[in-house]
Amino acid sequence: MAHDYDKAFAKAIAKFNFKAAHAAMEAENWTWGDSDSVPDVDALIDWVVGLRSDMNLRRCKNISSGGFGIYTDDDDRSLTITFELIVTEYEEE
């Protein structure tokens, strides 16, 4: 049976440092879509809440967009919220 992550999400989002994510976005002048300014902290929080809603609608375990990610692990019943500034992946062929 899949784990109910609502409680874990509430705790994770309460602990997440959105001010640090906003500062990083400001430093990079990181805008979204057609916007000409960096989203404020409230918009970042709303974005992550929206991602969680999308996860529930799509019934997926992981989702990312706009630099933010939400990842779940049924084995250890964990939920992780991330803000990724730079990611590199390499796979040996």
C-alpha positions in Angstrom: 0.0 0.0 0.0 1.3 3.5 -0.9 2.3 5.7 2.0 0.2 8.9 2.6 2.7 11.7 2.3 0.4 14.6 3.3 1.8 14.9 6.8 5.4 14.5 5.6 4.8 17.3 3.0 3.3 19.6 5.6 6.4 19.1 7.8 8.9 19.4 4.9 7.4 22.6 3.5 7.3 24.2 6.9 11.1 23.5 7.3 12.1 24.4 3.7 14.2 27.6 3.5 12.3 29.5 0.8 14.3 32.6 1.6 17.5 30.9 0.6 16.0 29.6 -2.7 14.7 33.1 -3.4 18.2 34.6 -2.7 19.7 32.1 -5.1 17.2 33.0 -7.7 17.8 36.7 -7.2 21.6 36.1 -7.6 21.0 34.4 -10.9 18.1 36.8 -12.0 16.1 33.6 -12.4 12.6 34.4 -13.8 9.8 32.1 -14.8 8.0 32.2 -18.1 7.0 35.6 -19.3 7.8 37.3 -16.0 10.5 40.0 -16.0 11.2 39.6 -12.3 12.2 36.9 -9.8 9.1 35.4 -8.0 8.7 36.4 -4.4 8.8 33.9 -1.5 5.0 33.6 -1.4 5.0 32.7 -5.1 7.7 30.0 -4.5 5.7 28.5 -1.7 2.5 28.5 -3.9 4.5 26.8 -6.7 5.7 24.0 -4.4 2.1 23.5 -3.1 0.9 23.4 -6.7 3.6 20.7 -7.5 2.3 18.6 -4.6 -1.3 18.9 -6.0 0.0 17.9 -9.4 1.6 14.8 -7.8 -1.7 13.8 -6.3 -3.6 14.3 -9.5 -1.1 12.4 -11.6 -0.5 9.8 -8.9 3.3 10.1 -9.4 6.0 9.6 -6.8 8.3 12.4 -8.0 7.9 15.8 -9.7 10.0 18.8 -10.6 9.5 22.1 -12.3 10.8 25.6 -11.9 13.9 24.5 -10.0 11.9 22.8 -7.3 11.4 19.1 -6.9 9.4 16.8 -4.6 10.6 13.2 -4.3 9.1 10.4 -2.3 10.6 7.1 -1.3 8.2 4.3 -0.2 11.0 2.2 1.2 11.9 4.7 4.0 8.6 6.6 3.8 10.4 9.9 3.2 9.5 13.0 1.2 12.1 15.4 0.1 11.6 19.0 -1.3 14.6 20.3 -3.3 15.6 23.5 -5.0 18.2 22.6 -7.7 20.3 25.3 -9.1 22.7 23.2 -11.2 22.4 19.5 -12.0 24.7 17.4 -14.2 24.1 13.8 -15.1 26.4 11.5 -17.0 25.6 7.9 -18.0 28.3 5.6 -19.4 27.1 4.0 -22.6 
